Amino acid sequence: MSSPTDDMEMEKIAEDELSKLQRQFRVMEIDRATVMSSVQPTLRMQKNIIDTLNGELEKIMLELKFTKSTSNLLESARTREKLIVLLKDHEAYSAEVKEHRGIINELNFLLTQVQKEIKNLKSKGSGTEKAYANTLTNQTVITQLENRLDTAMKKFNTVNSENYRMRLEIDRLLRDRQFFNGIWKNQIKRLMDGKAQILELVEQAITTYDQREEWCAKLEALKEKAAIDYRKHCLEVRELQRQLDHSMKLEEFLRTKGTVRLTAADAKAEAKRLEQQEEEMRAYNNYANILDAIKEFAGEDDVDKLIQEFTRREEENYALFNYINEVNTELKNLSDNVKMLKTNIDEEAAKHQAKMYKQQDSIESLRSTLEEKRKANDKARGVYDKNTEVLQSLLHQIQTLALSSDCDSLPLLKLLGKPFDINATNARLYIKSLEKRITEMVDLIKMDEAIQRQCESKERTPPSSRRRRRPEPRHRPVAAQA
Protein backbone atom coordinates (compact mmCIF):
# COMPACT_ATOMS: atom_id res chain seq x y z
CA MET A 1 0.00 0.00 0.00
CA SER A 2 1.08 3.57 -0.59
CA SER A 3 2.09 5.78 2.26
CA PRO A 4 0.23 8.96 3.27
CA THR A 5 3.08 11.13 2.01
CA ASP A 6 2.77 9.63 -1.44
CA ASP A 7 -0.96 10.30 -1.43
CA MET A 8 -0.43 13.89 -0.40
CA GLU A 9 2.21 14.31 -3.08
CA MET A 10 -0.14 12.93 -5.76
CA GLU A 11 -2.93 15.20 -4.59
CA LYS A 12 -0.57 18.17 -4.72
CA ILE A 13 0.47 17.27 -8.26
CA ALA A 14 -3.17 16.91 -9.30
CA GLU A 15 -4.07 20.26 -7.71
CA ASP A 16 -1.15 21.99 -9.47
CA GLU A 17 -2.22 20.54 -12.81
CA LEU A 18 -5.85 21.58 -12.19
CA SER A 19 -4.86 25.14 -11.20
CA LYS A 20 -2.67 25.41 -14.32
CA LEU A 21 -5.54 24.31 -16.58
CA GLN A 22 -7.94 26.68 -14.82
CA ARG A 23 -5.49 29.55 -15.29
CA GLN A 24 -5.16 28.77 -19.01
CA PHE A 25 -8.93 28.60 -19.33
CA ARG A 26 -9.32 32.00 -17.63
CA VAL A 27 -6.70 33.52 -19.98
CA MET A 28 -8.55 32.12 -22.98
CA GLU A 29 -11.90 33.45 -21.71
CA ILE A 30 -10.35 36.91 -21.21
CA ASP A 31 -8.92 36.85 -24.75
CA ARG A 32 -12.26 35.78 -26.17
CA ALA A 33 -14.10 38.53 -24.27
CA THR A 34 -11.54 41.09 -25.51
CA VAL A 35 -12.03 40.02 -29.12
CA MET A 36 -15.82 40.09 -28.82
CA SER A 37 -15.80 43.52 -27.15
CA SER A 38 -13.57 44.92 -29.92
CA VAL A 39 -15.83 43.50 -32.65
CA GLN A 40 -19.19 44.52 -31.14
CA PRO A 41 -18.87 48.35 -31.73
CA THR A 42 -18.03 47.75 -35.39
CA LEU A 43 -20.98 45.40 -35.77
CA ARG A 44 -23.22 47.91 -34.00
CA MET A 45 -22.04 50.67 -36.32
CA GLN A 46 -22.66 48.49 -39.35
CA LYS A 47 -26.14 47.64 -38.07
CA ASN A 48 -26.92 51.35 -37.58
CA ILE A 49 -25.70 52.11 -41.11
CA ILE A 50 -27.86 49.31 -42.50
CA ASP A 51 -30.89 50.61 -40.55
CA THR A 52 -30.37 54.15 -41.89
CA LEU A 53 -30.00 52.78 -45.42
CA ASN A 54 -33.21 50.80 -45.02
CA GLY A 55 -34.98 53.96 -43.76
CA GLU A 56 -33.71 55.95 -46.76
CA LEU A 57 -34.81 53.16 -49.07
CA GLU A 58 -38.31 53.23 -47.58
CA LYS A 59 -38.44 57.02 -48.03
CA ILE A 60 -37.38 56.68 -51.66
CA MET A 61 -40.06 54.04 -52.21
CA LEU A 62 -42.70 56.34 -50.72
CA GLU A 63 -41.58 59.23 -52.94
CA LEU A 64 -41.65 57.00 -56.00
CA LYS A 65 -45.18 55.84 -55.15
CA PHE A 66 -46.46 59.43 -54.77
CA THR A 67 -45.03 60.69 -58.09
CA LYS A 68 -47.30 61.20 -61.10
CA SER A 69 -46.02 60.00 -64.44
CA THR A 70 -46.98 58.72 -67.91
CA SER A 71 -46.97 55.11 -69.08
CA ASN A 72 -43.20 55.14 -69.63
CA LEU A 73 -42.66 56.37 -66.05
CA LEU A 74 -44.98 53.68 -64.76
CA GLU A 75 -43.00 51.04 -66.63
CA SER A 76 -39.71 52.38 -65.29
CA ALA A 77 -41.24 52.50 -61.80
CA ARG A 78 -42.20 48.85 -62.08
CA THR A 79 -38.68 47.96 -63.20
CA ARG A 80 -37.21 50.05 -60.39
CA GLU A 81 -39.44 48.34 -57.82
CA LYS A 82 -38.30 44.96 -59.09
CA LEU A 83 -34.67 46.05 -58.78
CA ILE A 84 -35.29 47.34 -55.25
CA VAL A 85 -36.91 44.04 -54.25
CA LEU A 86 -33.99 42.14 -55.71
CA LEU A 87 -31.53 44.41 -53.88
CA LYS A 88 -33.43 43.84 -50.64
CA ASP A 89 -33.24 40.08 -51.21
CA HIS A 90 -29.54 40.44 -51.93
CA GLU A 91 -28.98 42.43 -48.73
CA ALA A 92 -31.02 39.92 -46.70
CA TYR A 93 -29.12 36.99 -48.16
CA SER A 94 -25.81 38.82 -47.63
CA ALA A 95 -26.71 39.50 -43.99
CA GLU A 96 -27.75 35.86 -43.55
CA VAL A 97 -24.51 34.65 -45.15
CA LYS A 98 -22.47 36.99 -42.95
CA GLU A 99 -24.30 35.77 -39.86
CA HIS A 100 -23.73 32.15 -40.77
CA ARG A 101 -20.11 32.90 -41.58
CA GLY A 102 -19.70 34.48 -38.16
CA ILE A 103 -21.23 31.41 -36.54
CA ILE A 104 -18.97 29.13 -38.62
CA ASN A 105 -15.93 31.21 -37.71
CA GLU A 106 -16.85 31.07 -34.04
CA LEU A 107 -17.37 27.32 -34.21
CA ASN A 108 -14.10 26.88 -36.07
CA PHE A 109 -12.39 28.97 -33.46
CA LEU A 110 -13.91 26.88 -30.64
CA LEU A 111 -13.05 23.68 -32.50
CA THR A 112 -9.44 24.71 -32.95
CA GLN A 113 -9.30 25.63 -29.25
CA VAL A 114 -10.69 22.22 -28.30
CA GLN A 115 -8.23 20.46 -30.56
CA LYS A 116 -5.33 22.48 -29.23
CA GLU A 117 -6.39 21.83 -25.67
CA ILE A 118 -6.57 18.12 -26.38
CA LYS A 119 -3.10 18.24 -27.98
CA ASN A 120 -1.77 20.24 -25.04
CA LEU A 121 -3.22 17.73 -22.61
CA LYS A 122 -1.69 14.85 -24.54
CA SER A 123 1.68 16.47 -24.90
CA LYS A 124 4.36 16.10 -22.20
CA GLY A 125 5.83 19.51 -22.44
CA SER A 126 6.38 21.76 -19.46
CA GLY A 127 3.93 24.40 -18.25
CA THR A 128 6.01 27.26 -19.67
CA GLU A 129 6.08 25.70 -23.14
CA LYS A 130 2.35 25.09 -23.02
CA ALA A 131 1.69 28.68 -21.98
CA TYR A 132 3.95 29.92 -24.78
CA ALA A 133 2.23 27.64 -27.31
CA ASN A 134 -1.19 28.83 -26.07
CA THR A 135 -0.04 32.43 -26.37
CA LEU A 136 1.16 31.86 -29.95
CA THR A 137 -2.07 30.05 -30.78
CA ASN A 138 -4.16 32.88 -29.35
CA GLN A 139 -2.12 35.47 -31.26
CA THR A 140 -2.52 33.47 -34.46
CA VAL A 141 -6.26 33.19 -33.90
CA ILE A 142 -6.51 36.90 -33.13
CA THR A 143 -4.54 37.71 -36.30
CA GLN A 144 -6.79 35.46 -38.37
CA LEU A 145 -9.90 37.01 -36.85
CA GLU A 146 -8.56 40.52 -37.48
CA ASN A 147 -7.77 39.62 -41.10
CA ARG A 148 -11.22 38.14 -41.59
CA LEU A 149 -12.83 41.16 -39.95
CA ASP A 150 -10.82 43.48 -42.20
CA THR A 151 -11.87 41.49 -45.28
CA ALA A 152 -15.50 41.55 -44.19
CA MET A 153 -15.30 45.32 -43.57
CA LYS A 154 -13.78 45.88 -47.01
CA LYS A 155 -16.52 43.84 -48.65
CA PHE A 156 -19.18 45.67 -46.66
CA ASN A 157 -17.69 49.07 -47.57
CA THR A 158 -17.57 48.04 -51.23
CA VAL A 159 -21.23 47.02 -51.16
CA ASN A 160 -22.11 50.19 -49.25
CA SER A 161 -20.32 52.42 -51.78
CA GLU A 162 -21.99 50.57 -54.64
CA ASN A 163 -25.40 51.09 -53.02
CA TYR A 164 -24.61 54.78 -52.51
CA ARG A 165 -23.58 55.14 -56.16
CA MET A 166 -26.77 53.41 -57.28
CA ARG A 167 -28.86 55.69 -55.09
CA LEU A 168 -27.17 58.76 -56.58
CA GLU A 169 -27.78 57.42 -60.09
CA ILE A 170 -31.47 56.76 -59.28
CA ASP A 171 -31.86 60.27 -57.80
CA ARG A 172 -30.22 61.83 -60.86
CA LEU A 173 -32.46 59.88 -63.22
CA LEU A 174 -35.53 60.93 -61.22
CA ARG A 175 -34.48 64.58 -61.35
CA ASP A 176 -33.87 64.37 -65.11
CA ARG A 177 -37.26 62.73 -65.63
CA GLN A 178 -38.99 65.37 -63.49
CA PHE A 179 -37.24 68.16 -65.41
CA PHE A 180 -38.20 66.56 -68.74
CA ASN A 181 -41.82 66.14 -67.61
CA GLY A 182 -41.98 69.82 -66.64
CA ILE A 183 -40.58 70.92 -70.01
CA TRP A 184 -42.88 68.49 -71.81
CA LYS A 185 -45.98 69.82 -69.97
CA ASN A 186 -44.97 73.43 -70.71
CA GLN A 187 -44.47 72.65 -74.40
CA ILE A 188 -47.81 70.80 -74.57
CA LYS A 189 -49.52 73.76 -72.87
CA ARG A 190 -47.93 76.21 -75.31
CA LEU A 191 -48.90 73.99 -78.23
CA MET A 192 -52.52 73.77 -77.06
CA ASP A 193 -52.65 77.56 -76.55
CA GLY A 194 -51.18 78.06 -80.03
CA LYS A 195 -53.72 75.65 -81.51
CA ALA A 196 -56.56 77.51 -79.78
CA GLN A 197 -55.29 80.84 -81.12
CA ILE A 198 -54.88 79.36 -84.59
CA LEU A 199 -58.43 77.99 -84.51
CA GLU A 200 -59.79 81.36 -83.38
CA LEU A 201 -57.86 83.17 -86.09
CA VAL A 202 -59.01 80.65 -88.69
CA GLU A 203 -62.62 81.16 -87.62
CA GLN A 204 -62.17 84.92 -87.83
CA ALA A 205 -60.54 84.59 -91.24
CA ILE A 206 -63.37 82.32 -92.45
CA THR A 207 -65.97 84.83 -91.20
CA THR A 208 -64.09 87.69 -92.85
CA TYR A 209 -63.76 85.72 -96.07
CA ASP A 210 -67.49 84.94 -96.02
CA GLN A 211 -68.28 88.64 -95.50
CA ARG A 212 -65.89 89.53 -98.30
CA GLU A 213 -67.56 87.03 -100.60
CA GLU A 214 -70.96 88.42 -99.65
CA TRP A 215 -69.86 91.99 -100.30
CA CYS A 216 -68.23 90.97 -103.59
CA ALA A 217 -71.44 89.22 -104.65
CA LYS A 218 -73.44 92.34 -103.75
CA LEU A 219 -70.92 94.48 -105.65
CA GLU A 220 -71.19 92.24 -108.73
CA ALA A 221 -74.99 92.44 -108.50
CA LEU A 222 -74.77 96.24 -108.28
CA LYS A 223 -72.40 96.29 -111.27
CA GLU A 224 -74.78 94.15 -113.31
CA LYS A 225 -77.74 96.29 -112.30
CA ALA A 226 -75.76 99.42 -113.13
CA ALA A 227 -74.83 98.00 -116.54
CA ILE A 228 -78.46 97.08 -117.24
CA ASP A 229 -79.61 100.55 -116.12
CA TYR A 230 -76.83 102.07 -118.20
CA ARG A 231 -77.98 100.19 -121.29
CA LYS A 232 -81.59 101.21 -120.68
CA HIS A 233 -80.48 104.78 -120.14
CA CYS A 234 -78.42 104.67 -123.32
CA LEU A 235 -81.44 103.47 -125.25
CA GLU A 236 -83.64 106.17 -123.76
CA VAL A 237 -80.96 108.78 -124.39
CA ARG A 238 -80.64 107.64 -127.98
CA GLU A 239 -84.40 107.80 -128.41
CA LEU A 240 -84.53 111.26 -126.85
CA GLN A 241 -81.50 112.30 -128.88
CA ARG A 242 -83.20 111.11 -132.01
CA GLN A 243 -86.35 113.05 -131.08
CA LEU A 244 -84.20 116.06 -130.11
CA ASP A 245 -82.31 115.84 -133.37
CA HIS A 246 -85.56 115.59 -135.25
CA SER A 247 -86.93 118.56 -133.34
CA MET A 248 -83.73 120.53 -133.86
CA LYS A 249 -83.69 119.78 -137.53
CA LEU A 250 -87.33 120.76 -137.77
CA GLU A 251 -86.66 123.94 -135.80
CA GLU A 252 -83.65 124.74 -137.94
CA PHE A 253 -85.64 124.09 -141.05
CA LEU A 254 -88.43 126.32 -139.85
CA ARG A 255 -85.94 128.95 -138.64
CA THR A 256 -84.16 128.81 -141.93
CA LYS A 257 -87.38 129.16 -143.71
CA GLY A 258 -88.52 131.95 -141.46
CA THR A 259 -85.29 134.00 -141.22
CA VAL A 260 -82.71 135.43 -143.49
CA ARG A 261 -79.98 133.04 -144.55
CA LEU A 262 -76.74 133.39 -142.57
CA THR A 263 -73.28 133.23 -143.94
CA ALA A 264 -71.32 130.03 -144.14
CA ALA A 265 -68.94 131.02 -141.29
CA ASP A 266 -71.77 131.91 -138.98
CA ALA A 267 -73.47 128.66 -139.80
CA LYS A 268 -70.29 126.71 -139.04
CA ALA A 269 -69.82 128.47 -135.69
CA GLU A 270 -73.43 127.98 -134.82
CA ALA A 271 -73.18 124.25 -135.65
CA LYS A 272 -70.06 123.91 -133.52
CA ARG A 273 -71.78 125.66 -130.61
CA LEU A 274 -74.79 123.48 -130.93
CA GLU A 275 -72.65 120.36 -131.07
CA GLN A 276 -70.76 121.39 -127.91
CA GLN A 277 -74.03 122.16 -126.21
CA GLU A 278 -75.36 118.75 -127.19
CA GLU A 279 -72.21 117.07 -125.88
CA GLU A 280 -72.53 118.85 -122.56
CA MET A 281 -76.18 117.92 -122.45
CA ARG A 282 -75.34 114.25 -123.06
CA ALA A 283 -72.66 114.28 -120.32
CA TYR A 284 -75.08 115.95 -117.94
CA ASN A 285 -77.75 113.45 -118.73
CA ASN A 286 -75.26 110.57 -118.30
CA TYR A 287 -74.18 111.85 -114.88
CA ALA A 288 -77.75 112.45 -113.89
CA ASN A 289 -78.71 108.90 -114.90
CA ILE A 290 -75.78 107.42 -113.00
CA LEU A 291 -76.65 109.46 -109.92
CA ASP A 292 -80.28 108.36 -110.17
CA ALA A 293 -79.16 104.73 -110.47
CA ILE A 294 -76.92 105.10 -107.40
CA LYS A 295 -79.73 106.75 -105.45
CA GLU A 296 -82.13 104.01 -106.49
CA PHE A 297 -79.60 101.28 -105.51
CA ALA A 298 -78.70 102.84 -102.18
CA GLY A 299 -82.29 103.89 -101.42
CA GLU A 300 -81.15 107.40 -100.43
CA ASP A 301 -81.83 110.70 -102.24
CA ASP A 302 -79.41 112.89 -100.24
CA VAL A 303 -76.05 113.20 -102.05
CA ASP A 304 -74.10 114.09 -98.90
CA LYS A 305 -75.31 110.97 -97.16
CA LEU A 306 -74.38 108.93 -100.22
CA ILE A 307 -70.87 110.39 -100.12
CA GLN A 308 -70.54 109.63 -96.39
CA GLU A 309 -71.80 106.06 -96.90
CA PHE A 310 -69.37 105.55 -99.79
CA THR A 311 -66.47 106.90 -97.71
CA ARG A 312 -67.47 104.69 -94.77
CA ARG A 313 -67.67 101.60 -96.99
CA GLU A 314 -64.28 102.43 -98.50
CA GLU A 315 -62.76 102.77 -95.04
CA GLU A 316 -64.36 99.48 -93.92
CA ASN A 317 -63.06 97.71 -97.00
CA TYR A 318 -59.58 99.11 -96.45
CA ALA A 319 -59.70 98.11 -92.77
CA LEU A 320 -60.85 94.59 -93.72
CA PHE A 321 -58.06 94.37 -96.26
CA ASN A 322 -55.49 95.40 -93.66
CA TYR A 323 -57.02 93.01 -91.12
CA ILE A 324 -56.83 90.11 -93.59
CA ASN A 325 -53.20 90.94 -94.32
CA GLU A 326 -52.41 91.01 -90.58
CA VAL A 327 -54.25 87.72 -90.07
CA ASN A 328 -52.30 86.13 -92.92
CA THR A 329 -49.04 87.43 -91.43
CA GLU A 330 -49.98 86.14 -87.97
CA LEU A 331 -50.97 82.78 -89.46
CA LYS A 332 -47.61 82.57 -91.15
CA ASN A 333 -45.85 83.40 -87.87
CA LEU A 334 -47.95 80.84 -86.01
CA SER A 335 -47.15 78.20 -88.63
CA ASP A 336 -43.45 79.02 -88.21
CA ASN A 337 -43.84 78.74 -84.43
CA VAL A 338 -45.64 75.42 -84.83
CA LYS A 339 -42.82 74.14 -87.03
CA MET A 340 -40.27 75.31 -84.46
CA LEU A 341 -42.27 73.64 -81.66
CA LYS A 342 -42.44 70.42 -83.67
CA THR A 343 -38.67 70.59 -84.15
CA ASN A 344 -38.17 71.15 -80.41
CA ILE A 345 -40.56 68.30 -79.62
CA ASP A 346 -38.64 65.99 -81.96
CA GLU A 347 -35.37 67.01 -80.33
CA GLU A 348 -36.79 66.45 -76.85
CA ALA A 349 -38.19 63.10 -77.97
CA ALA A 350 -34.75 62.13 -79.30
CA LYS A 351 -33.15 63.21 -76.02
CA HIS A 352 -35.76 61.28 -74.09
CA GLN A 353 -35.16 58.23 -76.28
CA ALA A 354 -31.41 58.54 -75.68
CA LYS A 355 -32.02 58.80 -71.95
CA MET A 356 -34.27 55.76 -72.14
CA TYR A 357 -31.55 53.84 -73.96
CA LYS A 358 -29.02 54.95 -71.37
CA GLN A 359 -31.38 53.95 -68.57
CA GLN A 360 -31.93 50.61 -70.29
CA ASP A 361 -28.15 50.12 -70.45
CA SER A 362 -27.87 50.95 -66.76
CA ILE A 363 -30.69 48.51 -66.02
CA GLU A 364 -28.91 45.83 -68.04
CA SER A 365 -25.68 46.49 -66.15
CA LEU A 366 -27.59 46.30 -62.87
CA ARG A 367 -29.16 43.06 -63.98
CA SER A 368 -25.75 41.62 -64.87
CA THR A 369 -24.44 42.79 -61.47
CA LEU A 370 -27.45 41.21 -59.83
CA GLU A 371 -26.80 37.94 -61.68
CA GLU A 372 -23.18 38.03 -60.52
CA LYS A 373 -24.31 38.71 -56.95
CA ARG A 374 -26.77 35.85 -57.21
CA LYS A 375 -24.06 33.52 -58.46
CA ALA A 376 -21.77 34.63 -55.62
CA ASN A 377 -24.66 34.15 -53.21
CA ASP A 378 -25.30 30.65 -54.57
CA LYS A 379 -21.62 29.88 -54.27
CA ALA A 380 -21.56 31.20 -50.69
CA ARG A 381 -24.69 29.19 -49.96
CA GLY A 382 -22.94 26.06 -51.28
CA VAL A 383 -19.92 26.78 -49.09
CA TYR A 384 -22.27 27.41 -46.17
CA ASP A 385 -24.10 24.14 -46.78
CA LYS A 386 -20.77 22.32 -47.01
CA ASN A 387 -19.55 23.93 -43.77
CA THR A 388 -22.89 23.12 -42.17
CA GLU A 389 -22.48 19.48 -43.14
CA VAL A 390 -18.92 19.47 -41.77
CA LEU A 391 -20.15 21.15 -38.59
CA GLN A 392 -22.97 18.65 -38.21
CA SER A 393 -20.59 15.74 -38.70
CA LEU A 394 -18.18 17.30 -36.19
CA LEU A 395 -20.98 17.84 -33.67
CA HIS A 396 -22.16 14.30 -34.21
CA GLN A 397 -18.62 13.03 -33.56
CA ILE A 398 -18.41 15.17 -30.42
CA GLN A 399 -21.75 13.77 -29.25
CA THR A 400 -20.58 10.22 -30.00
CA LEU A 401 -17.34 10.87 -28.12
CA ALA A 402 -19.26 12.37 -25.19
CA LEU A 403 -21.67 9.45 -25.07
CA SER A 404 -18.88 6.91 -25.34
CA SER A 405 -16.95 8.76 -22.60
CA ASP A 406 -20.03 8.77 -20.32
CA CYS A 407 -19.69 12.44 -19.41
CA ASP A 408 -21.22 13.66 -16.16
CA SER A 409 -22.84 16.76 -17.69
CA LEU A 410 -25.11 14.89 -20.13
CA PRO A 411 -27.71 13.86 -17.53
CA LEU A 412 -28.00 17.55 -16.62
CA LEU A 413 -29.54 18.21 -20.05
CA LYS A 414 -32.23 15.64 -19.39
CA LEU A 415 -33.00 17.16 -16.01
CA LEU A 416 -33.25 20.65 -17.52
CA GLY A 417 -35.54 19.42 -20.30
CA LYS A 418 -33.04 20.28 -23.02
CA PRO A 419 -32.81 18.16 -26.22
CA PHE A 420 -30.30 15.38 -25.92
CA ASP A 421 -29.04 15.89 -29.51
CA ILE A 422 -26.02 18.16 -29.86
CA ASN A 423 -26.37 21.54 -31.60
CA ALA A 424 -24.56 24.87 -31.80
CA THR A 425 -25.97 26.06 -28.46
CA ASN A 426 -25.19 23.10 -26.23
CA ALA A 427 -21.91 22.14 -27.98
CA ARG A 428 -19.91 24.03 -25.34
CA LEU A 429 -21.52 21.95 -22.61
CA TYR A 430 -20.45 18.79 -24.40
CA ILE A 431 -16.94 20.18 -24.94
CA LYS A 432 -16.62 21.20 -21.29
CA SER A 433 -17.84 17.74 -20.26
CA LEU A 434 -15.23 16.18 -22.54
CA GLU A 435 -12.53 18.46 -21.15
CA LYS A 436 -13.50 17.53 -17.62
CA ARG A 437 -13.61 13.85 -18.50
CA ILE A 438 -10.24 14.01 -20.26
CA THR A 439 -8.75 15.86 -17.29
CA GLU A 440 -10.06 13.19 -14.92
CA MET A 441 -8.74 10.40 -17.13
CA VAL A 442 -5.31 12.05 -17.39
CA ASP A 443 -5.20 12.52 -13.63
CA LEU A 444 -6.20 8.90 -13.11
CA ILE A 445 -3.59 7.69 -15.56
CA LYS A 446 -0.87 9.78 -13.87
CA MET A 447 -1.91 8.60 -10.45
CA ASP A 448 -1.94 4.96 -11.60
CA GLU A 449 1.52 5.33 -13.15
CA ALA A 450 2.90 6.99 -9.98
CA ILE A 451 1.38 4.30 -7.77
CA GLN A 452 2.73 1.58 -10.06
CA ARG A 453 6.21 3.10 -10.01
CA GLN A 454 6.17 3.37 -6.24
CA CYS A 455 4.99 -0.24 -5.89
CA GLU A 456 7.67 -1.51 -8.25
CA SER A 457 10.36 0.45 -6.48
CA LYS A 458 9.29 -0.96 -3.11
CA GLU A 459 8.79 -4.59 -4.18
CA ARG A 460 12.03 -4.91 -6.13
CA THR A 461 15.25 -5.15 -4.12
CA PRO A 462 18.03 -5.12 -6.68
CA PRO A 463 21.46 -6.66 -5.74
CA SER A 464 24.33 -4.56 -4.55
CA SER A 465 26.15 -4.90 -7.84
CA ARG A 466 23.19 -3.29 -9.66
CA ARG A 467 22.37 -0.55 -7.19
CA ARG A 468 24.53 1.90 -9.11
CA ARG A 469 22.40 1.35 -12.18
CA ARG A 470 19.35 2.73 -10.51
CA PRO A 471 17.98 4.83 -13.43
CA GLU A 472 17.13 1.70 -15.46
CA PRO A 473 13.87 0.86 -13.64
CA ARG A 474 12.61 4.37 -14.51
CA HIS A 475 12.61 3.55 -18.21
CA ARG A 476 10.56 0.43 -17.79
CA PRO A 477 7.31 2.15 -16.85
CA VAL A 478 7.92 4.55 -19.70
CA ALA A 479 8.26 1.61 -22.06
CA ALA A 480 5.19 0.07 -20.56
CA GLN A 481 3.36 3.37 -20.95
CA ALA A 482 4.48 3.63 -24.55
FENFEN-V910016 format. One record per pair of residues at least 6 apart in sequence whose C-alpha atoms are under 6 Angstrom apart, sorted by the first residue. I is the first residue (numbers start at 1). J is the second residue. D is the distance in whole Angstrom. If there is no record, write none. Layout:
i j d
I J D
I J D
//
This chain:
i j d
295 301 6
407 433 6
409 433 6
//
